[in-house]
Structures are given as C-alpha cells and as structure tokens.
Amino acid sequence: MDAIAWCEERLWVPHNPLSASLLFVATEHQKPILALRAVHSELAQMTALSHEPGLAQAKLNWWREAFLRQHTHPALEALDQLGLRERIDVTRLLALCDAVEASLDVSRSATIEQAWAHCQSLGGEALELEVAMLSQHTPTQGVAAAVRDLGAAGYWLRQVRDLSADARQGRWFVPLELQAEHQISRQEVIEGPAEAKWARLIEALVAVASQRLMAAQKALSGQIAPALVHGLIMSALDQRLAKHLTQAPARVLTERVLPGHLGNVWTAWRQARQCRAKAG
C-alpha cells in the first residue's frame, strides 16, 4: 500500500476530528499534516503501555532509531514521499519520544501546573512540530507559546475524555491538588463515584484547558498565517469536545465521548471561515 494511503486509511475516518479539520485547510497542507499526525498517533499509543514498561521502552527505542533513519515506517515514508522529512527537526522528534517515555510513569502530578507542563511536552510539542513543518518563517516566541498552549489544551481534554477508562487501566491524570479539592480518587472512579462530585471534577478539569485554549486563540487572532489554520481549526473542535464533556459528564464513566462527525465538519468550516476573514 502507498504510504500516504496507509496514513489516510488509519486516520481519515469519521470518528477522528482530522476527517473534519483537513477538509478546510489548504490542499497542499492536507497530506503533510496527515503524515505527521500518523507519526504522532503511533507514539501516542505508547502511553497506554504503562503496565508493560519493557515493551513500551523497546517500541520507543525503535522509533528513536527510525527518526535517525535506521528503520522505516509508512508514516515516515509518507513524509519522505512529500519531501518534508528534512524540514522536521529530529531533535524535537526525539524530545517527543522522551516526553512519551516520561508519561509511562504512573506517578501523578502534584499540581495543575505540573500536569499542564506534561501536556505541553506532548500535545504542545506535537502541534509546534506541525506548525514548524508548514511555516515559511520561524514563528515569534509569542506565537510559539500560544501554539504550544493550543496543543496542550487539546491533549488535556483528551485525557479528561479518557479519564474513567484510564483509571481502570491503572492510569490517573488528575493532579493531586484537584483530587484533594474534589475528594475523589482513582479507586472511587472505578467503583462508581457520586454523580455530583464527578460532575464537579470534570467541570474543573475542562475549565483548566478551556481557559488556556481561549487565551491562546486570542493571542493568535491578530493575523492568521496559513501554517496556523489547522491548529486553530483543531482548537475549535477541542472546544466542542469540552462542551460535550461538561454537558454530560456521566457519559465519561461509561463511554468514550466522541462528538459527531457532521457537527465536527460544521465547526471546522466555521473556524476556517473565521481564519480566512482575519487573514484578509
């Protein structure tokens, strides 16, 4: 199978927000984003292997060697096919591997800020890599910081979405300061928490990401460069996920909350239209 077709088969599917967001970015950006996101997707799978640290470590080492061109993979072949591999800083890819490795440690963050820094090292770094790959110029520090926060917010919200399922697998994202404030533990989630207590915890977690996401959007609203459009579209889809999480927090206990595809398409279209208007 062609490498780009492999990426499409894996990621361009209805439940994935990419199947909505990529419809409204420049045609020349669609395949590069898809290929890089396929790399991110492969690395993200390692975070579920905290119960098998040896296997996770072996896979991460394989990817480190692949980034140094000792192995090949369809997602990397797609980047080569598009002539983009040389535009991606390999040291940042290796740093992403290091962040994934750090996430395998089941110890929890003590504070919100520590948890946020963790999300920046994963989701934030991933979005920065995407923007850097698409950019013609190096972004300013302010733009880079806002991009990092957009990516971190999206990663944070996905952690909230998967909170109950992860708890059953021995993973627990909630910072200790929020756990203490809301008096809810991982074991209590497994056993079935009080509905009101659970709702307040979900609302608090979502609020952290939503506030920082909106601040990052505002920081980027002055002039929209083409390389930023996809990140902003994804941030609008993240906001939609946040709304779903807070409207029905009990769903997080029993299912993986996935906003519908048609609604995602409409949200992506609206955000893309706003970006075009601001770009002038």
Backbone as CSV, one residue per row, in Angstrom:
resi,resn,N_x,N_y,N_z,CA_x,CA_y,CA_z,C_x,C_y,C_z
1,MET,0.840,-1.198,0.000,0.000,0.000,0.000,0.874,1.246,0.000
2,ASP,0.467,2.239,-0.774,1.154,3.531,-0.794,1.187,4.122,0.617
3,ALA,2.297,4.769,0.967,2.473,5.261,2.336,1.422,6.297,2.712
4,ILE,1.103,7.207,1.805,0.088,8.216,2.111,-1.282,7.569,2.249
5,ALA,-1.562,6.580,1.411,-2.832,5.850,1.526,-2.909,5.142,2.872
6,TRP,-1.782,4.644,3.358,-1.758,3.998,4.680,-2.169,4.995,5.757
7,CYS,-1.634,6.207,5.683,-1.986,7.247,6.661,-3.470,7.600,6.572
8,GLU,-3.982,7.703,5.357,-5.392,8.028,5.179,-6.285,6.935,5.750
9,GLU,-5.934,5.689,5.490,-6.736,4.572,5.984,-6.754,4.543,7.500
10,ARG,-5.675,4.955,8.100,-5.556,4.907,9.560,-6.244,6.080,10.251
11,LEU,-6.146,7.272,9.669,-6.584,8.474,10.388,-7.781,9.197,9.772
12,TRP,-7.981,9.078,8.454,-9.074,9.826,7.828,-10.353,8.991,7.944
13,VAL,-10.836,8.883,9.172,-12.014,8.073,9.483,-12.998,8.948,10.259
14,PRO,-14.301,8.652,10.200,-15.322,9.547,10.751,-15.154,9.922,12.220
15,HIS,-14.679,8.990,13.069,-14.601,9.322,14.489,-13.418,10.231,14.810
16,ASN,-12.499,10.395,13.877,-11.301,11.190,14.116,-11.556,12.631,13.675
17,PRO,-11.321,13.621,14.550,-11.528,15.023,14.161,-10.755,15.434,12.911
18,LEU,-9.662,14.725,12.607,-8.900,15.041,11.400,-9.739,14.910,10.134
19,SER,-10.719,13.997,10.147,-11.553,13.811,8.958,-12.441,15.020,8.706
20,ALA,-12.588,15.878,9.709,-13.310,17.145,9.530,-12.334,18.300,9.313
21,SER,-11.295,18.379,10.137,-10.390,19.529,10.075,-9.644,19.623,8.753
22,LEU,-9.230,18.477,8.201,-8.424,18.510,6.977,-9.225,18.940,5.751
23,LEU,-10.532,18.906,5.838,-11.363,19.336,4.712,-11.215,20.824,4.432
24,PHE,-10.769,21.588,5.425,-10.822,23.045,5.315,-9.456,23.716,5.429
25,VAL,-8.392,22.956,5.218,-7.061,23.556,5.133,-6.615,23.539,3.681
26,ALA,-5.584,24.294,3.386,-5.062,24.345,2.021,-4.724,22.939,1.535
27,THR,-5.039,22.656,0.291,-4.820,21.314,-0.258,-3.381,20.855,-0.075
28,GLU,-2.430,21.766,-0.252,-1.023,21.376,-0.147,-0.608,21.053,1.295
29,HIS,-1.463,21.391,2.261,-1.157,21.083,3.658,-1.779,19.780,4.136
30,GLN,-2.752,19.266,3.403,-3.514,18.111,3.893,-2.636,16.885,4.097
31,LYS,-1.911,16.477,3.090,-1.104,15.257,3.197,0.062,15.409,4.178
32,PRO,0.768,16.558,4.191,1.814,16.719,5.201,1.292,16.604,6.630
33,ILE,0.149,17.245,6.907,-0.427,17.157,8.246,-0.798,15.718,8.566
34,LEU,-1.408,15.052,7.609,-1.841,13.673,7.807,-0.653,12.767,8.128
35,ALA,0.436,12.917,7.390,1.618,12.076,7.613,2.235,12.330,8.981
36,LEU,2.374,13.603,9.342,2.974,13.909,10.644,2.065,13.447,11.783
37,ARG,0.759,13.630,11.611,-0.180,13.167,12.645,-0.152,11.645,12.769
38,ALA,0.148,10.952,11.693,0.274,9.499,11.775,1.462,9.120,12.655
39,VAL,2.553,9.875,12.535,3.698,9.646,13.429,3.280,9.877,14.875
40,HIS,2.595,11.007,15.119,2.154,11.312,16.477,1.240,10.214,17.022
41,SER,0.361,9.700,16.164,-0.579,8.668,16.582,0.156,7.400,17.023
42,GLU,1.190,7.051,16.275,1.968,5.861,16.634,2.653,6.047,17.988
43,LEU,3.190,7.241,18.232,3.845,7.498,19.516,2.830,7.556,20.652
44,ALA,1.649,8.127,20.371,0.628,8.256,21.411,0.177,6.900,21.936
45,GLN,0.236,5.884,21.087,-0.174,4.551,21.519,0.698,4.025,22.661
46,MET,1.906,4.532,22.762,2.818,4.043,23.803,2.341,4.426,25.200
47,THR,1.577,5.518,25.315,1.146,5.968,26.632,0.205,4.963,27.295
48,ALA,-0.378,4.064,26.502,-1.270,3.044,27.054,-0.506,1.819,27.549
49,LEU,0.831,1.851,27.447,1.628,0.676,27.800,2.354,0.842,29.128
50,SER,1.794,1.700,29.999,2.455,1.916,31.291,2.517,0.632,32.107
51,HIS,1.584,-0.314,31.843,1.590,-1.592,32.560,2.593,-2.572,31.959
52,GLU,3.174,-2.209,30.792,4.200,-3.033,30.157,5.391,-2.146,29.793
53,PRO,6.091,-1.637,30.797,7.164,-0.666,30.533,8.272,-1.199,29.634
54,GLY,8.565,-2.493,29.717,9.614,-3.049,28.864,9.256,-2.988,27.399
55,LEU,8.005,-3.338,27.082,7.539,-3.282,25.701,7.482,-1.851,25.204
56,ALA,6.978,-0.953,26.035,6.900,0.454,25.648,8.287,1.018,25.377
57,GLN,9.236,0.688,26.242,10.607,1.177,26.073,11.207,0.660,24.769
58,ALA,10.969,-0.623,24.469,11.509,-1.196,23.232,10.927,-0.500,22.014
59,LYS,9.634,-0.221,22.037,8.991,0.448,20.904,9.490,1.881,20.758
60,LEU,9.654,2.568,21.874,10.162,3.940,21.801,11.595,3.964,21.272
61,ASN,12.400,3.017,21.688,13.772,2.946,21.170,13.766,2.685,19.667
62,TRP,12.827,1.832,19.217,12.696,1.578,17.776,12.398,2.874,17.043
63,TRP,11.483,3.678,17.593,11.137,4.941,16.939,12.301,5.930,16.969
64,ARG,13.026,5.962,18.056,14.198,6.842,18.106,15.173,6.481,16.977
65,GLU,15.398,5.187,16.785,16.281,4.748,15.711,15.679,5.057,14.346
66,ALA,14.344,4.940,14.224,13.683,5.246,12.950,13.850,6.720,12.598
67,PHE,13.749,7.591,13.591,13.933,9.019,13.334,15.355,9.324,12.880
68,LEU,16.281,8.471,13.282,17.677,8.619,12.857,17.968,7.809,11.594
69,ARG,16.886,7.341,10.951,16.934,6.652,9.653,17.531,5.248,9.735
70,GLN,17.416,4.608,10.882,17.869,3.225,10.988,16.748,2.228,10.702
71,HIS,15.506,2.703,10.734,14.349,1.875,10.400,13.415,2.713,9.530
72,THR,12.415,2.057,8.948,11.424,2.788,8.166,10.030,2.457,8.681
73,HIS,9.079,3.292,8.296,7.687,3.153,8.736,6.830,3.885,7.704
74,PRO,5.591,3.420,7.451,4.758,4.089,6.436,4.579,5.588,6.658
75,ALA,4.422,6.012,7.909,4.244,7.447,8.161,5.495,8.230,7.791
76,LEU,6.669,7.680,8.111,7.917,8.343,7.746,8.147,8.275,6.234
77,GLU,7.746,7.171,5.620,7.843,7.067,4.164,6.952,8.107,3.494
78,ALA,5.798,8.384,4.100,4.907,9.405,3.544,5.566,10.780,3.607
79,LEU,6.226,11.085,4.712,6.936,12.365,4.819,8.062,12.448,3.796
80,ASP,8.764,11.337,3.599,9.819,11.304,2.577,9.218,11.512,1.185
81,GLN,8.105,10.848,0.936,7.440,10.944,-0.362,7.027,12.382,-0.665
82,LEU,6.669,13.115,0.386,6.248,14.508,0.239,7.430,15.478,0.280
83,GLY,8.622,14.950,0.503,9.807,15.795,0.554,9.884,16.666,1.785
84,LEU,9.331,16.182,2.905,9.229,17.013,4.105,10.071,16.522,5.274
85,ARG,10.661,15.375,5.149,11.402,14.810,6.289,12.520,15.748,6.738
86,GLU,13.164,16.391,5.790,14.291,17.261,6.139,13.843,18.538,6.840
87,ARG,12.542,18.849,6.750,12.056,20.082,7.374,11.620,19.864,8.821
88,ILE,11.728,18.646,9.301,11.323,18.344,10.670,12.570,18.145,11.521
89,ASP,12.678,18.901,12.580,13.845,18.853,13.469,13.855,17.518,14.216
90,VAL,14.818,16.679,13.917,14.863,15.343,14.517,15.059,15.418,16.028
91,THR,15.728,16.456,16.503,15.922,16.561,17.961,14.586,16.776,18.667
92,ARG,13.652,17.436,17.985,12.333,17.638,18.596,11.512,16.356,18.553
93,LEU,11.704,15.557,17.519,11.047,14.252,17.482,11.571,13.365,18.608
94,LEU,12.861,13.423,18.841,13.445,12.641,19.932,12.954,13.157,21.287
95,ALA,12.769,14.470,21.386,12.232,15.046,22.626,10.802,14.570,22.864
96,LEU,10.052,14.409,21.773,8.685,13.892,21.894,8.710,12.454,22.415
97,CYS,9.649,11.664,21.938,9.818,10.306,22.468,10.129,10.338,23.960
98,ASP,10.989,11.278,24.359,11.334,11.402,25.780,10.102,11.749,26.608
99,ALA,9.238,12.622,26.066,8.024,13.010,26.785,7.069,11.833,26.917
100,VAL,6.955,11.045,25.859,6.114,9.849,25.927,6.663,8.888,26.982
101,GLU,7.985,8.725,26.997,8.602,7.840,27.984,8.308,8.321,29.400
102,ALA,8.374,9.636,29.608,8.081,10.190,30.938,6.629,9.935,31.332
103,SER,5.733,9.908,30.339,4.312,9.706,30.628,4.007,8.282,31.080
104,LEU,4.939,7.365,30.860,4.724,5.977,31.268,4.802,5.807,32.781
105,ASP,5.405,6.788,33.440,5.479,6.756,34.905,4.088,7.028,35.462
106,VAL,3.541,6.095,36.215,2.159,6.234,36.692,2.019,7.234,37.832
107,SER,3.140,7.765,38.356,3.037,8.749,39.425,2.321,9.992,38.908
108,ARG,1.504,10.580,39.750,0.664,11.696,39.325,1.355,13.029,39.539
109,SER,0.893,14.037,38.810,1.374,15.396,39.020,0.783,15.923,40.321
110,ALA,1.584,16.659,41.062,1.083,17.232,42.310,0.193,18.435,42.046
111,THR,0.555,19.227,41.048,-0.163,20.479,40.809,-0.700,20.548,39.377
112,ILE,-1.616,21.477,39.188,-2.146,21.724,37.847,-1.026,22.137,36.910
113,GLU,-0.120,22.972,37.392,0.952,23.466,36.523,1.880,22.344,36.080
114,GLN,2.142,21.376,36.952,2.965,20.234,36.556,2.256,19.394,35.501
115,ALA,0.954,19.201,35.682,0.175,18.448,34.691,0.128,19.202,33.370
116,TRP,0.024,20.518,33.438,-0.009,21.326,32.218,1.323,21.238,31.474
117,ALA,2.411,21.281,32.211,3.736,21.167,31.580,3.877,19.819,30.875
118,HIS,3.323,18.774,31.479,3.339,17.451,30.859,2.563,17.478,29.543
119,CYS,1.407,18.117,29.537,0.603,18.203,28.312,1.300,19.046,27.252
120,GLN,2.018,20.070,27.676,2.780,20.873,26.719,3.875,20.048,26.059
121,SER,4.507,19.168,26.825,5.606,18.369,26.283,5.125,17.328,25.282
122,LEU,3.826,17.010,25.307,3.261,16.029,24.380,2.405,16.722,23.320
123,GLY,1.211,17.148,23.679,0.334,17.801,22.704,0.880,19.117,22.195
124,GLY,1.505,19.887,23.083,2.062,21.171,22.662,3.222,21.004,21.700
125,GLU,4.113,20.100,22.013,5.264,19.836,21.141,4.807,19.316,19.784
126,ALA,3.789,18.448,19.788,3.298,17.882,18.531,2.746,18.972,17.618
127,LEU,1.980,19.906,18.167,1.431,20.972,17.333,2.521,21.937,16.881
128,GLU,3.487,22.211,17.733,4.611,23.054,17.316,5.365,22.436,16.141
129,LEU,5.554,21.121,16.176,6.210,20.441,15.064,5.420,20.621,13.773
130,GLU,4.106,20.514,13.873,3.263,20.681,12.683,3.385,22.086,12.106
131,VAL,3.274,23.089,12.974,3.361,24.475,12.506,4.735,24.758,11.915
132,ALA,5.784,24.248,12.546,7.139,24.459,12.024,7.297,23.813,10.650
133,MET,6.713,22.640,10.465,6.809,21.946,9.174,6.120,22.742,8.075
134,LEU,5.008,23.390,8.407,4.222,24.112,7.401,4.676,25.551,7.196
135,SER,5.457,26.087,8.116,5.802,27.506,8.094,6.917,27.825,7.110
136,GLN,6.831,29.010,6.551,7.914,29.539,5.727,8.908,30.320,6.569
137,HIS,8.439,30.770,7.753,9.288,31.579,8.625,9.191,31.048,10.050
138,THR,10.235,31.284,10.821,10.230,30.878,12.227,9.254,31.757,12.994
139,PRO,8.295,31.159,13.719,7.329,31.967,14.461,7.981,32.718,15.609
140,THR,7.379,33.828,16.004,7.875,34.574,17.157,7.671,33.753,18.426
141,GLN,8.316,34.154,19.492,8.177,33.439,20.762,6.732,33.452,21.238
142,GLY,6.051,34.588,21.032,4.661,34.688,21.462,3.768,33.720,20.707
143,VAL,3.965,33.635,19.397,3.176,32.709,18.582,3.487,31.274,18.968
144,ALA,4.771,30.968,19.145,5.163,29.601,19.511,4.547,29.194,20.850
145,ALA,4.526,30.116,21.811,3.951,29.811,23.126,2.448,29.567,23.020
146,ALA,1.770,30.367,22.185,0.327,30.186,22.010,0.022,28.862,21.312
147,VAL,0.824,28.521,20.307,0.654,27.239,19.613,0.846,26.087,20.593
148,ARG,1.832,26.211,21.435,2.110,25.149,22.410,0.916,24.972,23.364
149,ASP,0.318,26.084,23.756,-0.839,26.006,24.647,-2.059,25.417,23.932
150,LEU,-2.230,25.725,22.651,-3.337,25.118,21.904,-3.201,23.591,21.895
151,GLY,-2.003,23.124,21.584,-1.776,21.683,21.547,-1.912,21.046,22.915
152,ALA,-1.439,21.733,23.939,-1.540,21.204,25.297,-2.991,21.098,25.737
153,ALA,-3.798,22.103,25.384,-5.210,22.086,25.766,-5.943,20.911,25.132
154,GLY,-5.653,20.658,23.863,-6.278,19.528,23.195,-5.886,18.216,23.844
155,TYR,-4.614,18.076,24.199,-4.153,16.847,24.857,-4.802,16.700,26.232
156,TRP,-4.889,17.780,26.966,-5.515,17.766,28.298,-6.962,17.288,28.197
157,LEU,-7.708,17.826,27.241,-9.119,17.449,27.104,-9.272,15.984,26.714
158,ARG,-8.359,15.459,25.928,-8.432,14.033,25.595,-8.134,13.164,26.814
159,GLN,-7.276,13.669,27.704,-7.038,12.950,28.953,-8.301,12.926,29.818
160,VAL,-9.014,14.046,29.838,-10.266,14.099,30.597,-11.297,13.152,29.978
161,ARG,-11.390,13.164,28.662,-12.324,12.276,27.963,-12.084,10.816,28.333
162,ASP,-10.824,10.433,28.486,-10.465,9.035,28.733,-10.248,8.735,30.215
163,LEU,-10.651,9.656,31.080,-10.315,9.565,32.493,-10.778,8.256,33.132
164,SER,-12.037,7.898,32.916,-12.582,6.697,33.544,-11.942,5.432,32.977
165,ALA,-11.815,5.360,31.656,-11.210,4.176,31.038,-9.762,4.018,31.483
166,ASP,-9.036,5.127,31.561,-7.640,5.060,32.002,-7.543,4.629,33.461
167,ALA,-8.495,5.073,34.293,-8.473,4.699,35.711,-8.524,3.183,35.863
168,ARG,-9.292,2.539,35.005,-9.408,1.080,35.064,-8.145,0.379,34.573
169,GLN,-7.290,1.118,33.877,-6.027,0.567,33.393,-4.850,0.981,34.266
170,GLY,-5.160,1.597,35.407,-4.107,1.971,36.343,-3.509,3.346,36.107
171,ARG,-4.085,4.111,35.176,-3.575,5.461,34.900,-4.535,6.487,35.505
172,TRP,-3.971,7.596,35.955,-4.805,8.598,36.650,-4.216,9.969,36.390
173,PHE,-4.911,10.754,35.586,-4.397,12.038,35.118,-4.597,13.165,36.125
174,VAL,-5.552,13.046,37.028,-5.969,14.160,37.883,-4.823,14.625,38.793
175,PRO,-4.442,15.907,38.721,-3.404,16.412,39.634,-3.866,16.267,41.084
176,LEU,-2.916,16.049,41.985,-3.258,15.818,43.382,-4.026,16.988,43.989
177,GLU,-3.713,18.219,43.563,-4.412,19.356,44.160,-5.897,19.354,43.790
178,LEU,-6.249,18.919,42.582,-7.657,18.821,42.222,-8.316,17.605,42.866
179,GLN,-7.553,16.529,43.000,-8.097,15.352,43.670,-8.451,15.692,45.111
180,ALA,-7.566,16.440,45.773,-7.835,16.823,47.157,-9.021,17.782,47.243
181,GLU,-9.084,18.721,46.310,-10.171,19.700,46.337,-11.531,19.040,46.156
182,HIS,-11.604,18.043,45.272,-12.892,17.418,44.958,-13.098,16.088,45.666
183,GLN,-12.087,15.664,46.430,-12.210,14.456,47.254,-12.692,13.252,46.440
184,ILE,-11.959,12.992,45.357,-12.308,11.853,44.514,-11.013,11.173,44.063
185,SER,-10.962,9.867,44.197,-9.760,9.108,43.893,-9.983,8.193,42.696
186,ARG,-8.890,7.639,42.187,-8.991,6.705,41.069,-9.844,5.494,41.438
187,GLN,-9.648,4.964,42.637,-10.419,3.792,43.056,-11.905,4.106,43.139
188,GLU,-12.216,5.313,43.575,-13.632,5.708,43.659,-14.260,5.776,42.275
189,VAL,-13.481,6.213,41.286,-13.997,6.261,39.911,-14.283,4.849,39.417
190,ILE,-13.404,3.918,39.735,-13.597,2.537,39.323,-14.871,1.961,39.952
191,GLU,-15.101,2.302,41.215,-16.245,1.749,41.932,-17.549,2.463,41.590
192,GLY,-17.436,3.702,41.101,-18.641,4.454,40.769,-18.805,5.643,41.692
193,PRO,-18.331,6.832,41.299,-18.368,7.995,42.179,-19.765,8.591,42.278
194,ALA,-19.958,9.414,43.282,-21.195,10.185,43.379,-21.302,11.104,42.164
195,GLU,-22.475,11.171,41.579,-22.637,11.896,40.314,-22.275,13.363,40.441
196,ALA,-22.704,14.014,41.525,-22.434,15.449,41.680,-20.937,15.702,41.840
197,LYS,-20.286,14.863,42.609,-18.837,15.011,42.824,-18.084,14.801,41.506
198,TRP,-18.484,13.803,40.744,-17.852,13.519,39.461,-18.030,14.675,38.489
199,ALA,-19.239,15.215,38.433,-19.519,16.329,37.526,-18.651,17.535,37.858
200,ARG,-18.494,17.823,39.147,-17.671,18.980,39.544,-16.209,18.770,39.154
201,LEU,-15.721,17.529,39.287,-14.339,17.245,38.901,-14.146,17.430,37.401
202,ILE,-15.055,16.890,36.598,-14.953,17.039,35.148,-15.007,18.506,34.754
203,GLU,-15.915,19.260,35.359,-16.034,20.689,35.052,-14.742,21.431,35.388
204,ALA,-14.137,21.086,36.521,-12.899,21.754,36.926,-11.760,21.430,35.969
205,LEU,-11.654,20.168,35.582,-10.593,19.767,34.659,-10.782,20.421,33.292
206,VAL,-12.004,20.432,32.795,-12.277,21.040,31.495,-11.994,22.538,31.541
207,ALA,-12.325,23.180,32.648,-12.125,24.628,32.764,-10.657,25.004,32.626
208,VAL,-9.761,24.193,33.167,-8.325,24.480,33.059,-7.917,24.590,31.594
209,ALA,-8.304,23.580,30.807,-7.920,23.569,29.397,-8.657,24.642,28.607
210,SER,-9.942,24.822,28.871,-10.750,25.771,28.094,-10.238,27.198,28.255
211,GLN,-9.903,27.580,29.479,-9.420,28.939,29.722,-8.107,29.198,28.997
212,ARG,-7.219,28.241,29.017,-5.913,28.429,28.380,-6.030,28.326,26.856
213,LEU,-6.947,27.488,26.401,-7.179,27.382,24.963,-7.693,28.706,24.412
214,MET,-8.664,29.309,25.091,-9.223,30.577,24.610,-8.192,31.704,24.667
215,ALA,-7.333,31.684,25.681,-6.272,32.704,25.757,-5.294,32.547,24.594
216,ALA,-4.984,31.300,24.247,-4.079,31.052,23.119,-4.721,31.476,21.808
217,GLN,-6.005,31.174,21.631,-6.711,31.609,20.425,-6.667,33.130,20.292
218,LYS,-6.890,33.823,21.393,-6.869,35.290,21.378,-5.489,35.813,20.995
219,ALA,-4.447,35.165,21.504,-3.079,35.590,21.201,-2.744,35.416,19.725
220,LEU,-3.420,34.488,19.057,-3.142,34.216,17.649,-4.117,34.923,16.705
221,SER,-5.047,35.688,17.244,-6.143,36.211,16.427,-5.792,37.442,15.606
222,GLY,-4.629,38.057,15.882,-4.293,39.280,15.161,-4.119,39.076,13.675
223,GLN,-3.312,38.102,13.305,-3.070,37.796,11.902,-2.860,36.292,11.768
224,ILE,-3.651,35.662,10.932,-3.634,34.212,10.829,-2.753,33.779,9.658
225,ALA,-1.603,33.198,9.979,-0.736,32.659,8.936,-1.281,31.306,8.486
226,PRO,-1.050,30.929,7.224,-1.563,29.640,6.732,-1.153,28.444,7.583
227,ALA,0.053,28.487,8.143,0.536,27.353,8.938,-0.239,27.180,10.244
228,LEU,-0.962,28.220,10.665,-1.693,28.172,11.929,-3.133,27.705,11.769
229,VAL,-3.634,27.704,10.540,-5.060,27.463,10.319,-5.503,26.115,10.873
230,HIS,-4.753,25.078,10.580,-5.187,23.761,11.045,-5.195,23.669,12.562
231,GLY,-4.188,24.234,13.213,-4.172,24.218,14.670,-5.372,24.936,15.260
232,LEU,-5.786,26.037,14.643,-6.950,26.776,15.131,-8.246,26.013,14.872
233,ILE,-8.317,25.336,13.737,-9.498,24.501,13.477,-9.586,23.392,14.513
234,MET,-8.464,22.746,14.788,-8.464,21.676,15.787,-8.839,22.216,17.167
235,SER,-8.437,23.457,17.454,-8.789,24.036,18.760,-10.288,24.261,18.867
236,ALA,-10.931,24.608,17.749,-12.395,24.752,17.763,-13.063,23.404,17.997
237,LEU,-12.504,22.354,17.431,-13.038,21.009,17.667,-12.784,20.580,19.116
238,ASP,-11.663,21.006,19.675,-11.403,20.722,21.085,-12.425,21.428,21.971
239,GLN,-12.781,22.656,21.615,-13.810,23.366,22.369,-15.145,22.625,22.309
240,ARG,-15.436,22.042,21.167,-16.672,21.266,21.028,-16.631,20.039,21.930
241,LEU,-15.481,19.374,21.982,-15.330,18.239,22.886,-15.522,18.679,24.332
242,ALA,-14.941,19.827,24.696,-15.084,20.332,26.065,-16.548,20.541,26.423
243,LYS,-17.312,21.072,25.493,-18.737,21.303,25.730,-19.468,19.981,25.960
244,HIS,-19.146,18.975,25.163,-19.771,17.666,25.331,-19.423,17.063,26.696
245,LEU,-18.184,17.233,27.124,-17.754,16.651,28.395,-18.498,17.272,29.574
246,THR,-18.687,18.575,29.539,-19.342,19.243,30.663,-20.865,19.123,30.614
247,GLN,-21.421,18.952,29.438,-22.873,18.793,29.339,-23.340,17.448,29.873
248,ALA,-22.533,16.420,29.686,-22.932,15.078,30.131,-21.731,14.349,30.731
249,PRO,-21.248,14.815,31.903,-20.044,14.197,32.484,-20.227,12.728,32.828
250,ALA,-21.447,12.302,33.107,-21.670,10.898,33.448,-21.308,9.969,32.296
251,ARG,-21.370,10.475,31.063,-21.023,9.640,29.910,-19.570,9.194,29.963
252,VAL,-18.700,10.029,30.559,-17.280,9.702,30.613,-17.049,8.424,31.421
253,LEU,-17.965,8.110,32.334,-17.825,6.915,33.157,-18.082,5.637,32.371
254,THR,-18.842,5.734,31.291,-19.280,4.515,30.608,-18.884,4.435,29.147
255,GLU,-18.427,5.548,28.562,-18.107,5.535,27.139,-17.057,6.574,26.810
256,ARG,-16.480,6.428,25.626,-15.520,7.419,25.119,-16.319,8.481,24.374
257,VAL,-16.364,9.666,24.915,-17.175,10.734,24.337,-16.547,11.196,23.020
258,LEU,-17.276,11.016,21.932,-16.802,11.401,20.600,-17.874,12.244,19.927
259,PRO,-17.687,13.550,19.845,-18.666,14.388,19.148,-18.905,13.901,17.723
260,GLY,-20.122,14.066,17.233,-20.493,13.543,15.927,-19.735,14.186,14.774
261,HIS,-19.578,13.420,13.702,-18.791,13.868,12.553,-19.409,15.092,11.873
262,LEU,-20.704,15.099,11.649,-21.329,16.217,10.945,-21.178,17.515,11.732
263,GLY,-21.330,17.422,13.039,-21.114,18.609,13.865,-19.669,19.067,13.820
264,ASN,-18.753,18.128,13.768,-17.335,18.479,13.642,-17.061,19.189,12.318
265,VAL,-17.676,18.703,11.253,-17.481,19.329,9.941,-17.982,20.764,9.966
266,TRP,-19.155,20.986,10.546,-19.713,22.343,10.604,-18.807,23.248,11.441
267,THR,-18.331,22.748,12.585,-17.444,23.534,13.448,-16.144,23.872,12.730
268,ALA,-15.582,22.900,12.025,-14.332,23.123,11.291,-14.531,24.147,10.188
269,TRP,-15.656,24.051,9.466,-15.949,25.004,8.398,-16.072,26.417,8.945
270,ARG,-16.778,26.565,10.065,-16.962,27.897,10.655,-15.636,28.496,11.091
271,GLN,-14.779,27.684,11.733,-13.488,28.203,12.174,-12.598,28.561,10.986
272,ALA,-12.623,27.746,9.948,-11.827,28.036,8.757,-12.290,29.349,8.115
273,ARG,-13.581,29.583,8.094,-14.122,30.819,7.521,-13.654,32.022,8.347
274,GLN,-13.644,31.881,9.674,-13.153,32.964,10.521,-11.675,33.232,10.285
275,CYS,-10.907,32.174,10.093,-9.477,32.344,9.813,-9.265,33.083,8.503
276,ARG,-10.037,32.740,7.472,-9.915,33.424,6.185,-10.254,34.896,6.327
277,ALA,-11.276,35.208,7.115,-11.673,36.600,7.286,-10.579,37.410,7.994
278,LYS,-9.949,36.813,9.001,-8.912,37.501,9.736,-7.618,37.624,8.946
279,ALA,-7.387,36.644,8.061,-6.178,36.701,7.245,-6.279,37.781,6.188
280,GLY,-7.518,38.196,5.918,-7.743,39.265,4.934,-7.564,38.800,3.523
